[in-house]
């Protein structure tokens, strides 16, 4: 089952629908995916079972919703401060070659490795622990709260202060925290993590700054198990033509960490288990256009797709202008 959120006459009137070919079957009496998930938890039901119980109120044409710009991220929170965007890097086999020129030296003594390569090596050695064992902690970063998320089809901001604005095709896990503090996974979605790779390359200590950008996930939420091998496509379009394209892979078969290990090391922090909160966690990538020296421009379109995830995720790169911030003394 794949779920989509969209709005009717205003963004405040949210519908949740099951993807049914070229139709969106709107779930009856449902005001958001988060609310649907919390109801399922409270009633002790799976999402599939609850959707069947609720039934379908109506259907809408999927392409019409897209063309009218009414898509929303597949999970949102009405109070964006209670939606946390985070991620883990160096999780995919080969991803460290993008972050460090020393990938071929992973088998050498640790003293000879960069910090990035050490993290990658530790993931290879301990990122997939046995059941009930704690594995290696991954690299972790903060992307912002829910106000930093743009809808599928919307613009990703290239701020005036940015040195670069580049795509990162990934998968995300989407979670809601139950009333008793238990993290519950709602599903998985395609995502464009979108970062400033030029800034990051200057010095890895600038990674935290490079990640503070808008991002996007969706348009569809895959409910159920994540395939072990996810095959996708990452494309950049300029003036309607393909400027650059490469396949990307994800899923645990292509990762140095298990999903369980990444989830444990995020939710082990008790303050991340606040009832009602939504968490969207990026699992990392291995394929970006920046690695091929592609120079992106405002107006370029990112297109990320993968088998089993439905419609592609598209966003346009757009320049924004910011003034120097002056703090006032009170």
C-alpha positions as CSV (number, residue, x, y, z in Angstrom):
1,X,0.0,0.0,0.0
2,X,1.2,3.5,-0.9
3,X,-0.3,6.6,0.6
4,X,-0.4,10.2,-0.6
5,X,-1.4,13.4,1.1
6,X,-2.9,16.3,-0.8
7,X,-5.2,19.2,-0.1
8,X,-8.5,20.2,-1.7
9,X,-9.3,24.0,-1.6
10,X,-6.7,25.0,1.0
11,X,-3.5,23.4,2.5
12,X,-5.4,23.2,5.8
13,X,-7.9,20.7,4.4
14,X,-5.8,17.6,4.1
15,X,-6.8,14.3,2.4
16,X,-5.0,11.0,2.7
17,X,-5.4,8.6,-0.3
18,X,-4.3,5.2,-1.3
19,X,-2.6,5.1,-4.7
20,X,-4.7,3.1,-7.1
21,X,-3.1,3.3,-10.5
22,X,-3.9,6.7,-12.0
23,X,-6.5,7.4,-9.2
24,X,-6.2,8.5,-5.6
25,X,-8.7,6.7,-3.4
26,X,-9.4,9.1,-0.6
27,X,-9.7,7.4,2.9
28,X,-12.9,8.4,4.6
29,X,-12.9,10.5,7.8
30,X,-9.1,11.0,7.8
31,X,-7.4,14.4,8.3
32,X,-3.8,13.4,7.9
33,X,-1.4,10.4,7.7
34,X,0.0,11.2,11.2
35,X,-3.6,11.1,12.6
36,X,-4.3,7.9,10.7
37,X,-1.2,6.2,12.1
38,X,-1.9,7.3,15.7
39,X,-5.5,6.0,15.4
40,X,-4.1,2.6,14.2
41,X,-1.7,2.5,17.1
42,X,-4.4,3.3,19.6
43,X,-6.8,0.7,18.2
44,X,-4.1,-1.9,17.9
45,X,-4.6,-2.3,14.1
46,X,-2.2,-2.3,11.2
47,X,-2.6,0.6,8.8
48,X,-3.9,-1.7,6.1
49,X,-6.6,-3.0,8.4
50,X,-7.6,0.5,9.5
51,X,-7.8,1.8,6.0
52,X,-10.1,-1.1,5.0
53,X,-12.3,-0.4,8.1
54,X,-12.6,3.3,7.2
55,X,-13.4,2.7,3.5
56,X,-13.0,5.0,0.5
57,X,-14.9,8.3,0.4
58,X,-14.2,9.3,-3.1
59,X,-11.5,9.1,-5.8
60,X,-9.5,11.9,-7.6
61,X,-7.4,11.9,-10.7
62,X,-3.7,11.6,-9.6
63,X,-2.3,13.7,-12.5
64,X,-4.8,16.4,-11.9
65,X,-3.7,16.7,-8.2
66,X,-0.1,16.9,-9.4
67,X,-0.7,19.4,-12.2
68,X,-2.7,21.7,-9.8
69,X,0.2,21.7,-7.3
70,X,-1.9,20.2,-4.5
71,X,0.5,17.5,-3.4
72,X,1.9,17.6,0.1
73,X,4.6,15.6,1.8
74,X,3.1,12.2,2.6
75,X,3.3,12.8,6.3
76,X,3.2,16.2,8.0
77,X,2.5,17.7,11.4
78,X,0.2,20.7,12.0
79,X,2.9,22.1,14.4
80,X,6.1,22.0,12.3
81,X,8.2,22.3,15.5
82,X,7.1,18.7,16.3
83,X,8.4,17.3,13.1
84,X,12.1,16.5,13.2
85,X,14.2,16.1,10.0
86,X,17.5,14.2,10.5
87,X,19.8,11.8,8.7
88,X,22.8,9.5,8.7
89,X,25.7,9.5,6.2
90,X,28.4,7.1,5.1
91,X,25.8,4.3,5.2
92,X,26.0,3.1,1.6
93,X,28.6,0.9,0.0
94,X,30.7,3.3,-2.1
95,X,29.3,6.5,-0.5
96,X,32.6,7.2,1.2
97,X,34.3,7.6,-2.2
98,X,32.2,10.7,-2.7
99,X,33.2,12.1,0.7
100,X,36.9,11.1,0.6
101,X,39.5,10.3,-2.1
102,X,40.8,7.5,0.2
103,X,38.2,4.9,-0.3
104,X,40.7,2.5,-1.8
105,X,42.7,2.7,1.5
106,X,39.9,1.3,3.7
107,X,41.9,-1.8,4.5
108,X,45.0,0.2,5.7
109,X,45.8,1.1,9.3
110,X,43.3,3.4,10.9
111,X,46.0,6.0,11.5
112,X,46.3,6.5,7.7
113,X,42.6,7.0,7.2
114,X,40.6,10.2,7.1
115,X,37.9,10.7,9.7
116,X,35.3,10.0,7.0
117,X,37.0,6.8,6.0
118,X,37.2,5.7,9.7
119,X,33.4,6.1,10.0
120,X,32.9,4.2,6.8
121,X,35.2,1.4,7.9
122,X,33.5,1.1,11.4
123,X,30.1,0.8,9.6
124,X,31.4,-2.0,7.4
125,X,32.7,-3.8,10.5
126,X,29.8,-3.2,12.9
127,X,26.9,-1.6,11.1
128,X,24.8,-4.8,10.8
129,X,24.9,-6.4,14.3
130,X,23.3,-9.6,15.3
131,X,19.8,-9.5,16.7
132,X,19.6,-7.8,20.1
133,X,23.2,-6.5,19.8
134,X,24.1,-2.9,19.5
135,X,26.0,-2.0,16.3
136,X,28.4,0.8,15.4
137,X,27.0,4.3,15.7
138,X,26.7,6.1,12.3
139,X,27.4,9.7,11.4
140,X,24.3,11.7,12.3
141,X,23.1,15.2,11.2
142,X,20.2,17.6,11.7
143,X,18.2,18.9,8.7
144,X,15.7,21.1,10.5
145,X,12.1,20.9,11.6
146,X,8.9,20.4,9.5
147,X,9.1,24.0,8.3
148,X,12.2,23.1,6.2
149,X,10.3,20.6,4.2
150,X,8.9,21.6,0.8
151,X,6.1,19.7,-1.0
152,X,6.8,17.4,-4.0
153,X,6.8,19.5,-7.1
154,X,7.8,22.7,-5.1
155,X,11.0,24.7,-5.2
156,X,14.1,23.8,-3.3
157,X,15.8,27.0,-2.1
158,X,19.3,28.0,-3.2
159,X,20.1,30.7,-0.7
160,X,22.3,33.6,-1.6
161,X,24.9,32.5,1.0
162,X,25.0,29.0,-0.4
163,X,28.1,27.8,-2.4
164,X,26.1,25.0,-4.0
165,X,22.7,23.4,-4.0
166,X,22.9,19.7,-5.0
167,X,20.6,16.8,-4.9
168,X,21.0,13.7,-2.8
169,X,18.7,10.8,-3.8
170,X,17.8,8.8,-0.8
171,X,15.2,6.9,1.1
172,X,13.7,8.1,4.3
173,X,12.0,6.3,7.2
174,X,8.9,8.1,8.5
175,X,7.9,7.6,12.2
176,X,5.4,8.8,14.7
177,X,5.9,8.4,18.5
178,X,3.0,6.6,20.2
179,X,1.4,7.8,23.4
180,X,3.7,5.6,25.5
181,X,6.8,6.9,23.8
182,X,7.3,4.0,21.4
183,X,8.7,5.0,18.0
184,X,6.5,3.5,15.3
185,X,7.5,3.4,11.6
186,X,4.7,4.5,9.3
187,X,6.6,3.7,6.1
188,X,9.4,4.6,3.6
189,X,9.6,7.3,0.9
190,X,11.8,8.6,-1.8
191,X,13.7,11.8,-0.8
192,X,15.9,14.6,-2.0
193,X,18.1,15.4,1.0
194,X,19.6,18.4,-0.9
195,X,22.8,19.9,0.5
196,X,25.7,22.3,-0.1
197,X,28.5,20.0,-1.2
198,X,31.0,22.8,-2.0
199,X,30.7,24.0,1.6
200,X,31.1,20.5,2.9
201,X,34.2,19.8,0.8
202,X,35.9,22.9,2.2
203,X,36.1,21.1,5.6
204,X,34.2,18.2,7.0
205,X,33.5,20.3,10.2
206,X,31.2,22.4,8.0
207,X,29.0,19.4,7.4
208,X,26.4,20.6,9.9
209,X,26.1,23.9,8.0
210,X,25.9,22.2,4.6
211,X,22.9,20.2,5.7
212,X,20.8,23.2,6.9
213,X,18.8,23.4,3.7
214,X,15.3,22.7,2.6
215,X,14.5,19.1,1.6
216,X,11.7,17.0,0.2
217,X,10.3,13.5,0.4
218,X,7.5,11.6,-1.3
219,X,5.2,11.9,-3.1
220,X,4.2,8.5,-2.0
221,X,4.7,6.6,1.3
222,X,5.4,2.9,1.0
223,X,3.7,1.1,3.9
224,X,5.3,-2.2,4.8
225,X,8.7,-3.7,4.5
226,X,11.6,-2.0,2.6
227,X,13.0,-4.2,-0.2
228,X,16.5,-5.3,0.4
229,X,17.6,-4.0,-3.0
230,X,16.1,-0.7,-4.2
231,X,17.1,0.3,-7.8
232,X,16.5,3.9,-8.6
233,X,17.3,6.7,-11.1
234,X,18.7,10.2,-10.3
235,X,18.2,12.8,-13.1
236,X,18.8,16.5,-13.6
237,X,16.7,18.2,-16.3
238,X,17.5,21.6,-17.8
239,X,15.0,23.3,-20.1
240,X,13.1,20.1,-20.4
241,X,16.2,18.0,-21.5
242,X,18.2,15.5,-19.5
243,X,21.4,17.2,-18.4
244,X,22.7,14.3,-16.3
245,X,21.5,10.9,-15.2
246,X,22.8,8.0,-13.2
247,X,21.2,5.0,-11.4
248,X,21.3,4.9,-7.6
249,X,20.8,2.0,-5.2
250,X,19.6,1.7,-1.7
251,X,18.1,-0.9,0.7
252,X,20.1,-3.0,3.1
253,X,21.7,-5.1,0.4
254,X,23.5,-2.0,-0.7
255,X,24.2,-0.5,2.8
256,X,26.9,-0.9,5.4
257,X,24.3,-0.4,8.2
258,X,21.1,-2.1,8.8
259,X,17.9,0.0,9.1
260,X,17.4,-1.4,12.6
261,X,20.8,-0.1,13.6
262,X,20.2,3.3,12.2
263,X,16.8,3.5,13.9
264,X,18.3,2.4,17.3
265,X,21.0,5.0,17.2
266,X,18.5,7.8,16.5
267,X,15.7,6.8,18.9
268,X,18.1,5.8,21.8
269,X,17.9,9.4,22.8
270,X,14.9,9.7,25.1
271,X,14.0,13.2,24.0
272,X,13.5,11.9,20.5
273,X,10.6,9.7,21.9
274,X,8.2,12.5,22.7
275,X,4.6,11.3,22.1
276,X,2.9,12.6,19.0
277,X,6.1,13.8,17.3
278,X,6.9,12.9,13.7
279,X,10.5,12.0,12.7
280,X,11.7,11.8,9.1
281,X,15.2,10.2,8.9
282,X,17.3,10.2,5.8
283,X,19.3,6.9,5.3
284,X,22.1,8.2,3.0
285,X,23.1,7.9,-0.6
286,X,26.0,6.9,-2.9
287,X,25.2,8.8,-6.1
288,X,25.1,12.6,-6.7
289,X,25.7,14.8,-9.7
290,X,28.3,16.9,-7.7
291,X,30.7,13.9,-8.0
292,X,30.7,14.4,-11.7
293,X,31.4,18.1,-11.5
294,X,27.9,19.0,-12.7
295,X,27.2,22.8,-12.2
296,X,23.6,23.2,-11.3
297,X,21.6,26.4,-12.1
298,X,18.3,27.9,-10.8
299,X,15.5,26.4,-12.9
300,X,17.1,22.9,-13.1
301,X,14.7,20.1,-12.1
302,X,15.7,17.2,-9.8
303,X,13.9,14.0,-10.6
304,X,14.3,10.9,-8.3
305,X,12.5,7.7,-9.0
306,X,12.7,4.0,-7.9
307,X,10.8,0.8,-8.6
308,X,8.1,0.2,-6.0
309,X,7.8,3.8,-4.9
310,X,5.3,5.1,-7.5
311,X,5.5,8.5,-9.1
312,X,8.9,10.2,-9.2
313,X,9.9,13.0,-6.8
314,X,10.4,16.3,-8.7
315,X,11.6,19.6,-7.4
316,X,13.0,22.8,-9.1
317,X,16.1,24.6,-7.9
318,X,15.3,28.3,-7.1
319,X,17.5,31.2,-6.0
320,X,16.5,33.1,-2.9
321,X,17.9,36.4,-1.6
322,X,18.7,37.0,2.0
323,X,19.9,40.1,3.9
324,X,22.7,40.1,6.5
325,X,21.0,39.3,9.8
326,X,21.5,42.0,12.5
327,X,20.6,40.9,16.0
328,X,19.0,43.6,18.1
329,X,20.0,44.2,21.7
330,X,17.1,44.3,24.1
